Amino acid sequence: MSAAGDTDRRDLVILGGGLVGMTLALAAAKKGISSHVVDRADPADLVAEGFDGRASAISTASWNLFGNIGLHPSLEPFASPIAKIAVSDQLKPGRIDFEPDPHEGSLGRMFENRRLRLALYEAAEGEPLIAFHPHSEIANRHRGPHGVTVTLADGRILAGNLMIAAEGRRSPTREEAGIGIAKWDYGHRAIVAGLSHERPHGGVAWEIFWPAGPFALLPMRDDAEGRHRSALVWTVDEKDAAGVLKLGDRAFHAEVVKRMGDVFGAVGDIGPRSSFPLGFHHTARIVEDRLTLVGDAAHGIHPIAGQGLNLGLRDVGALVECMAEGMRLGLEPGDAQVLARYERWRGLDSMMVAMATDGLTRLFGVPGRTASAVRRLGMAGVQRAAPLKTWFMDEARGVSGQLPELLAG
């Protein structure tokens, strides 16, 4: 990863050096495409010691992408495979178990976000085609007929052929470009924490639906002391969130135990809590002149199916493939033909996943005994329908649809 001077021009100017933005820079570098990566955050803050519960499910397809950009050796020791997903309505009879055949491998892998960032930063550090500019504020963005420039607050000017917004849900680059967005708020907040428990999780991810919202337990690796751990994502009504976050440690522990039942035995320590509001958004377009959107800048979905990051990594694979093939034909990365192909490829797929996730959120969010009974009846039907279960598992693995080469294994 090189330091860039005032006149350093590269193929891409990637705004946002998070999980999607940095993966994009590394995947592009593997195809000989150079980039500037600009991020407001200080990397030291994002990789600080300690597990705060922020974790991501990496699908099979996304794991293939990480392998193709050389990250498997640094990540594999920290992976917690998802062997099975158990879906339950209030821990009543009639749950669904999504468990692949042994030869098909796991449904994905869980990682602490901190570990993913460490692996990405380490790989970028040794990549001369990536110039990383952390802790940087943007003073001006400019897109013209012959390229793009970004002026940083300290006066440095970064030039490139294509600007890529990877800044997340509140992307200022998207807003400045005037790209329309459809969005709604679910009126819920996700509370995230890490916890330890008495019995091993066996690689099982639990999604327990309560009237107030889903309660997910995601399998993590045992810690250094051998304690069994899971990541908790508890969805509560926005009006109740402040109260839940203010609960004392003992009261919060009691509420968690009440919703977990005896799934993993006694609950031990629960780590610090963080939270974020839940909403849906999808942009009308994902490209403009010499600009493209990736990840949450383009689409934000409910975490109910754990597909948010994986959707962004599919964007990465598709965009890099479109750029690499265009450059082989003599086109620039920011050429309108290259961007049009990317938009055709990703627009429909991301919308289908987003709408399916939204439908699932609404189905399991309907309160009342009748709705619960209907859900359990439907779940029992899915449990018996092998083709339907296979479809759901393929979606979880990210192996359905037209896969970019980098994600295909």
TORMARPA-110824 format. One line per field, with one value per residue (C-alpha): x, y, z; residue in one letter; residue number from 1. Coordinates in nm, 3 decimals. Layout:
residues N
X: X; ...
Y: Y; ...
Z: Z; ...
res: a; ...
n: NUM; ...
This chain:
residues 409
X: 0.000; 0.172; 0.158; 0.026; 0.148; -0.047; -0.031; -0.085; -0.346; -0.495; -0.772; -1.019; -1.098; -1.284; -1.461; -1.501; -1.241; -1.473; -1.526; -1.673; -1.448; -1.122; -1.228; -1.301; -0.955; -0.787; -1.002; -0.931; -0.557; -0.560; -0.671; -0.401; -0.642; -0.499; -0.692; -0.698; -0.901; -1.023; -1.175; -1.272; -1.204; -0.880; -0.798; -0.659; -1.009; -1.166; -0.927; -0.899; -0.880; -1.195; -1.512; -1.804; -2.048; -2.012; -1.974; -2.061; -2.183; -1.967; -2.148; -1.981; -1.961; -1.808; -1.558; -1.459; -1.397; -1.177; -0.983; -0.933; -0.781; -0.551; -0.723; -0.792; -0.463; -0.513; -0.885; -0.931; -0.792; -1.067; -1.363; -1.662; -1.847; -2.227; -2.323; -2.697; -2.955; -3.243; -3.550; -3.809; -4.125; -4.102; -3.927; -4.258; -4.280; -4.249; -3.907; -3.715; -3.360; -3.153; -2.875; -2.682; -2.561; -2.208; -2.053; -2.193; -1.991; -2.112; -2.374; -2.109; -1.862; -1.891; -1.617; -1.570; -1.572; -1.245; -1.078; -1.205; -1.068; -0.729; -0.695; -0.798; -0.565; -0.274; -0.328; -0.365; -0.044; 0.155; -0.023; 0.146; -0.164; -0.356; -0.295; -0.483; -0.576; -0.726; -0.843; -0.918; -1.204; -1.322; -1.349; -1.456; -1.557; -1.543; -1.649; -1.563; -1.553; -1.190; -1.176; -1.253; -1.078; -1.125; -0.974; -0.898; -0.929; -0.549; -0.529; -0.416; -0.584; -0.648; -0.721; -0.871; -1.084; -1.386; -1.528; -1.683; -1.907; -1.858; -1.943; -2.241; -2.606; -2.566; -2.333; -2.259; -2.132; -2.469; -2.653; -2.431; -2.490; -2.866; -2.936; -3.292; -3.356; -3.658; -3.645; -3.850; -3.786; -3.894; -3.929; -3.693; -3.338; -3.087; -2.900; -2.570; -2.347; -2.116; -2.198; -2.060; -2.267; -2.241; -2.280; -2.104; -2.321; -2.221; -2.204; -2.580; -2.711; -3.048; -3.314; -3.589; -3.890; -4.065; -4.366; -4.143; -3.886; -3.625; -3.361; -3.057; -2.764; -2.470; -2.191; -1.847; -1.516; -1.440; -1.228; -0.870; -1.005; -1.214; -1.550; -1.822; -1.938; -2.211; -2.294; -2.636; -2.848; -3.169; -3.431; -3.650; -3.910; -3.749; -3.960; -3.825; -3.462; -3.340; -3.481; -3.324; -2.986; -3.002; -3.080; -2.822; -2.607; -2.813; -3.147; -3.018; -2.879; -3.220; -3.398; -3.152; -3.194; -3.574; -3.553; -3.281; -3.450; -3.223; -3.075; -2.711; -2.753; -2.657; -2.560; -2.228; -2.077; -2.243; -2.014; -2.073; -2.392; -2.415; -2.717; -2.825; -3.163; -3.315; -3.437; -3.464; -3.328; -3.264; -3.135; -3.312; -2.975; -2.634; -2.432; -2.394; -2.125; -1.792; -1.960; -2.085; -2.230; -2.143; -2.262; -2.484; -2.446; -2.663; -2.888; -2.957; -3.156; -3.278; -3.017; -3.280; -3.110; -2.753; -2.705; -2.618; -2.240; -2.265; -2.482; -2.209; -1.940; -2.142; -2.131; -1.752; -1.716; -1.946; -1.789; -1.432; -1.531; -1.701; -1.401; -1.142; -1.329; -1.382; -1.013; -0.919; -1.126; -0.948; -1.221; -1.151; -1.296; -1.529; -1.656; -2.034; -2.052; -1.867; -2.094; -2.411; -2.317; -2.255; -2.594; -2.779; -2.607; -2.650; -2.970; -3.217; -3.032; -2.991; -3.355; -3.480; -3.274; -3.383; -3.754; -3.736; -3.569; -3.830; -4.111; -3.953; -3.920; -4.287; -4.410; -4.234; -4.315; -4.695; -4.806; -5.073; -5.147; -5.310; -5.011; -4.779; -4.983; -4.983; -4.605; -4.547; -4.773; -4.573; -4.245; -4.358; -4.435; -4.090; -3.933; -4.093; -4.029; -3.673; -3.655; -3.769; -3.514; -3.241; -3.340; -3.319; -2.977; -2.845; -2.957; -2.780; -2.461; -2.490; -2.451; -2.775; -2.809; -2.531; -2.221; -1.916; -1.605; -1.433; -1.722; -1.767; -1.480
Y: 0.000; 0.315; 0.671; 0.904; 1.250; 1.547; 1.434; 1.061; 0.950; 0.603; 0.408; 0.430; 0.674; 0.466; 0.674; 0.457; 0.210; -0.021; -0.391; -0.340; -0.053; -0.220; -0.557; -0.376; -0.216; -0.555; -0.737; -0.462; -0.481; -0.854; -0.750; -0.482; -0.194; 0.075; 0.279; 0.553; 0.457; 0.745; 0.691; 0.923; 0.666; 0.591; 0.221; 0.189; 0.256; -0.010; -0.291; -0.225; -0.534; -0.690; -0.846; -0.605; -0.835; -0.673; -0.969; -1.068; -1.385; -1.452; -1.664; -1.940; -1.713; -1.428; -1.674; -1.769; -1.399; -1.368; -1.675; -1.531; -1.212; -1.407; -1.363; -1.726; -1.785; -1.478; -1.538; -1.917; -1.943; -1.703; -1.850; -2.004; -2.221; -2.202; -2.570; -2.515; -2.239; -2.303; -2.081; -2.075; -1.883; -1.803; -2.139; -2.319; -2.653; -2.640; -2.489; -2.511; -2.646; -2.549; -2.807; -2.886; -3.233; -3.301; -3.288; -2.938; -2.779; -2.510; -2.241; -1.975; -1.851; -1.602; -1.348; -1.060; -0.745; -0.651; -0.964; -0.894; -0.539; -0.655; -0.901; -0.638; -0.369; -0.612; -0.723; -0.362; -0.265; -0.490; -0.389; -0.111; -0.062; 0.067; 0.414; 0.432; 0.771; 0.707; 0.977; 1.199; 1.444; 1.528; 1.896; 1.861; 1.598; 1.659; 1.441; 1.557; 1.414; 1.302; 1.179; 1.248; 1.432; 1.442; 1.724; 1.635; 1.882; 1.904; 2.020; 1.694; 1.622; 1.258; 1.190; 0.888; 0.754; 0.639; 0.748; 0.474; 0.548; 0.282; 0.505; 0.316; 0.401; 0.777; 0.815; 1.188; 1.114; 0.960; 1.258; 1.509; 1.327; 1.360; 0.987; 0.911; 0.659; 0.460; 0.406; 0.331; 0.289; -0.030; 0.152; -0.101; -0.093; -0.379; -0.420; -0.600; -0.764; -1.060; -1.321; -1.643; -1.951; -2.285; -2.530; -2.525; -2.388; -2.666; -2.416; -2.349; -2.001; -1.935; -1.695; -1.678; -1.465; -1.290; -1.057; -0.753; -0.862; -1.124; -1.242; -1.391; -1.586; -1.625; -1.881; -1.738; -1.910; -1.994; -1.725; -1.770; -1.905; -2.168; -2.001; -2.072; -1.752; -1.622; -1.281; -1.148; -0.933; -0.844; -0.637; -0.413; -0.148; 0.194; 0.334; 0.065; 0.076; 0.355; 0.174; -0.160; 0.006; 0.175; -0.148; -0.246; -0.548; -0.785; -0.672; -0.693; -1.041; -1.151; -1.022; -1.205; -1.530; -1.499; -1.484; -1.748; -2.013; -2.312; -2.305; -2.300; -2.353; -2.088; -1.747; -1.606; -1.265; -1.025; -0.768; -0.399; -0.313; -0.112; -0.043; 0.082; 0.173; -0.067; 0.055; -0.034; 0.166; 0.105; 0.357; 0.429; 0.398; 0.266; 0.452; 0.809; 0.969; 0.830; 0.730; 0.399; 0.289; -0.032; -0.192; 0.000; 0.318; 0.140; -0.081; -0.130; -0.426; -0.568; -0.796; -1.071; -1.293; -1.178; -1.086; -0.714; -0.744; -1.038; -0.829; -0.564; -0.823; -0.942; -0.581; -0.591; -0.911; -0.787; -0.440; -0.575; -0.827; -0.556; -0.324; -0.595; -0.718; -0.360; -0.278; -0.587; -0.435; -0.101; 0.073; 0.283; 0.169; 0.470; 0.411; 0.432; 0.084; -0.070; 0.100; 0.011; -0.356; -0.336; -0.172; -0.433; -0.714; -0.587; -0.383; -0.671; -0.916; -0.669; -0.558; -0.920; -0.998; -0.671; -0.732; -1.095; -0.979; -0.707; -0.962; -1.195; -0.906; -0.815; -1.176; -1.243; -0.900; -0.950; -0.971; -1.194; -1.562; -1.622; -1.482; -1.696; -2.009; -1.933; -1.880; -2.210; -2.388; -2.234; -2.323; -2.684; -2.691; -2.557; -2.812; -3.092; -2.939; -3.035; -2.824; -2.512; -2.569; -2.618; -2.287; -2.105; -2.262; -2.168; -1.811; -1.816; -1.944; -1.675; -1.929; -1.857; -1.637; -1.516; -1.521; -1.305; -1.511; -1.400; -1.541; -1.866; -2.052
Z: 0.000; -0.112; 0.011; -0.256; -0.347; -0.479; -0.843; -0.804; -1.058; -1.032; -1.203; -0.913; -0.634; -0.375; -0.111; 0.198; 0.326; 0.519; 0.455; 0.105; -0.004; 0.097; -0.049; -0.374; -0.376; -0.320; -0.579; -0.834; -0.760; -0.842; -1.193; -1.219; -1.142; -0.914; -0.658; -0.400; -0.091; 0.126; 0.469; 0.756; 1.026; 1.206; 1.144; 1.499; 1.639; 1.415; 1.508; 1.883; 2.106; 2.252; 2.109; 2.111; 1.929; 1.588; 1.356; 1.000; 0.834; 0.528; 0.270; 0.070; -0.235; -0.032; 0.117; -0.238; -0.308; 0.000; -0.116; -0.464; -0.320; -0.088; 0.250; 0.346; 0.538; 0.759; 0.819; 0.845; 1.205; 1.321; 1.133; 1.306; 1.050; 1.038; 1.027; 1.062; 1.094; 1.337; 1.286; 1.563; 1.642; 2.016; 2.084; 2.021; 1.837; 1.457; 1.398; 1.069; 1.054; 0.752; 0.752; 0.433; 0.340; 0.471; 0.121; 0.064; 0.343; 0.581; 0.520; 0.575; 0.835; 1.118; 1.181; 1.418; 1.202; 1.368; 1.230; 0.878; 0.894; 1.024; 0.735; 0.478; 0.614; 0.631; 0.269; 0.149; 0.330; 0.100; -0.222; -0.424; -0.640; -0.334; -0.188; 0.145; 0.291; 0.637; 0.876; 0.577; 0.525; 0.173; 0.085; -0.280; -0.535; -0.909; -1.203; -1.554; -1.908; -1.871; -1.512; -1.146; -0.865; -0.490; -0.286; 0.076; 0.364; 0.386; 0.022; -0.142; -0.475; -0.570; -0.937; -1.107; -1.389; -1.185; -0.850; -0.635; -0.337; -0.067; 0.230; 0.367; 0.413; 0.448; 0.150; 0.100; -0.252; -0.346; -0.196; -0.377; -0.708; -0.656; -0.698; -0.587; -0.313; -0.195; 0.179; 0.485; 0.853; 1.027; 1.359; 1.515; 1.649; 1.659; 1.987; 1.939; 2.202; 2.246; 2.509; 2.653; 2.737; 2.911; 2.622; 2.284; 2.002; 1.762; 1.478; 1.500; 1.428; 1.592; 1.466; 1.730; 1.641; 1.929; 1.891; 1.952; 1.691; 1.597; 1.843; 1.669; 1.814; 1.578; 1.646; 1.724; 1.805; 2.168; 2.333; 2.465; 2.796; 2.613; 2.683; 2.428; 2.256; 2.032; 1.888; 1.985; 1.752; 1.936; 1.753; 1.970; 1.897; 1.858; 2.143; 2.379; 2.263; 2.492; 2.795; 2.699; 2.638; 2.981; 3.169; 3.432; 3.353; 3.571; 3.428; 3.069; 3.142; 3.272; 2.958; 2.731; 2.927; 2.900; 2.520; 2.476; 2.682; 2.737; 2.386; 2.506; 2.880; 3.135; 2.998; 3.121; 3.055; 2.814; 2.652; 2.582; 2.394; 2.075; 1.858; 1.516; 1.362; 1.109; 0.775; 0.408; 0.118; -0.248; -0.499; -0.828; -1.005; -0.907; -1.173; -1.301; -1.519; -1.386; -1.060; -0.926; -0.592; -0.407; -0.083; 0.157; -0.048; -0.308; -0.095; 0.273; 0.402; 0.733; 0.900; 0.943; 0.682; 0.743; 0.377; 0.389; 0.362; 0.121; -0.111; -0.112; -0.184; -0.486; -0.605; -0.569; -0.775; -1.051; -1.076; -1.089; -1.357; -1.566; -1.535; -1.610; -1.919; -2.039; -1.997; -2.200; -2.483; -2.445; -2.239; -1.929; -1.593; -1.596; -1.951; -1.979; -2.136; -1.842; -1.588; -1.782; -1.772; -1.396; -1.341; -1.550; -1.361; -1.006; -1.022; -1.044; -0.817; -0.532; -0.560; -0.548; -0.235; -0.074; -0.137; -0.020; 0.301; 0.349; 0.300; 0.557; 0.803; 0.764; 0.780; 1.110; 1.247; 1.248; 1.614; 1.763; 1.825; 1.486; 1.298; 1.508; 1.434; 1.060; 1.067; 1.244; 0.993; 0.708; 0.875; 0.917; 0.542; 0.454; 0.691; 0.487; 0.141; 0.045; -0.276; -0.089; 0.188; -0.075; -0.238; 0.096; 0.168; -0.177; -0.110; 0.228; 0.064; -0.203; -0.484; -0.672; -0.979; -1.212; -0.994; -1.067; -1.145; -0.822; -0.614; -0.806; -0.644
res: m; s; a; a; g; d; t; d; r; r; d; l; v; i; l; g; g; g; l; v; g; m; t; l; a; l; a; a; a; k; k; g; i; s; s; h; v; v; d; r; a; d; p; a; d; l; v; a; e; g; f; d; g; r; a; s; a; i; s; t; a; s; w; n; l; f; g; n; i; g; l; h; p; s; l; e; p; f; a; s; p; i; a; k; i; a; v; s; d; q; l; k; p; g; r; i; d; f; e; p; d; p; h; e; g; s; l; g; r; m; f; e; n; r; r; l; r; l; a; l; y; e; a; a; e; g; e; p; l; i; a; f; h; p; h; s; e; i; a; n; r; h; r; g; p; h; g; v; t; v; t; l; a; d; g; r; i; l; a; g; n; l; m; i; a; a; e; g; r; r; s; p; t; r; e; e; a; g; i; g; i; a; k; w; d; y; g; h; r; a; i; v; a; g; l; s; h; e; r; p; h; g; g; v; a; w; e; i; f; w; p; a; g; p; f; a; l; l; p; m; r; d; d; a; e; g; r; h; r; s; a; l; v; w; t; v; d; e; k; d; a; a; g; v; l; k; l; g; d; r; a; f; h; a; e; v; v; k; r; m; g; d; v; f; g; a; v; g; d; i; g; p; r; s; s; f; p; l; g; f; h; h; t; a; r; i; v; e; d; r; l; t; l; v; g; d; a; a; h; g; i; h; p; i; a; g; q; g; l; n; l; g; l; r; d; v; g; a; l; v; e; c; m; a; e; g; m; r; l; g; l; e; p; g; d; a; q; v; l; a; r; y; e; r; w; r; g; l; d; s; m; m; v; a; m; a; t; d; g; l; t; r; l; f; g; v; p; g; r; t; a; s; a; v; r; r; l; g; m; a; g; v; q; r; a; a; p; l; k; t; w; f; m; d; e; a; r; g; v; s; g; q; l; p; e; l; l; a; g
n: 1; 2; 3; 4; 5; 6; 7; 8; 9; 10; 11; 12; 13; 14; 15; 16; 17; 18; 19; 20; 21; 22; 23; 24; 25; 26; 27; 28; 29; 30; 31; 32; 33; 34; 35; 36; 37; 38; 39; 40; 41; 42; 43; 44; 45; 46; 47; 48; 49; 50; 51; 52; 53; 54; 55; 56; 57; 58; 59; 60; 61; 62; 63; 64; 65; 66; 67; 68; 69; 70; 71; 72; 73; 74; 75; 76; 77; 78; 79; 80; 81; 82; 83; 84; 85; 86; 87; 88; 89; 90; 91; 92; 93; 94; 95; 96; 97; 98; 99; 100; 101; 102; 103; 104; 105; 106; 107; 108; 109; 110; 111; 112; 113; 114; 115; 116; 117; 118; 119; 120; 121; 122; 123; 124; 125; 126; 127; 128; 129; 130; 131; 132; 133; 134; 135; 136; 137; 138; 139; 140; 141; 142; 143; 144; 145; 146; 147; 148; 149; 150; 151; 152; 153; 154; 155; 156; 157; 158; 159; 160; 161; 162; 163; 164; 165; 166; 167; 168; 169; 170; 171; 172; 173; 174; 175; 176; 177; 178; 179; 180; 181; 182; 183; 184; 185; 186; 187; 188; 189; 190; 191; 192; 193; 194; 195; 196; 197; 198; 199; 200; 201; 202; 203; 204; 205; 206; 207; 208; 209; 210; 211; 212; 213; 214; 215; 216; 217; 218; 219; 220; 221; 222; 223; 224; 225; 226; 227; 228; 229; 230; 231; 232; 233; 234; 235; 236; 237; 238; 239; 240; 241; 242; 243; 244; 245; 246; 247; 248; 249; 250; 251; 252; 253; 254; 255; 256; 257; 258; 259; 260; 261; 262; 263; 264; 265; 266; 267; 268; 269; 270; 271; 272; 273; 274; 275; 276; 277; 278; 279; 280; 281; 282; 283; 284; 285; 286; 287; 288; 289; 290; 291; 292; 293; 294; 295; 296; 297; 298; 299; 300; 301; 302; 303; 304; 305; 306; 307; 308; 309; 310; 311; 312; 313; 314; 315; 316; 317; 318; 319; 320; 321; 322; 323; 324; 325; 326; 327; 328; 329; 330; 331; 332; 333; 334; 335; 336; 337; 338; 339; 340; 341; 342; 343; 344; 345; 346; 347; 348; 349; 350; 351; 352; 353; 354; 355; 356; 357; 358; 359; 360; 361; 362; 363; 364; 365; 366; 367; 368; 369; 370; 371; 372; 373; 374; 375; 376; 377; 378; 379; 380; 381; 382; 383; 384; 385; 386; 387; 388; 389; 390; 391; 392; 393; 394; 395; 396; 397; 398; 399; 400; 401; 402; 403; 404; 405; 406; 407; 408; 409
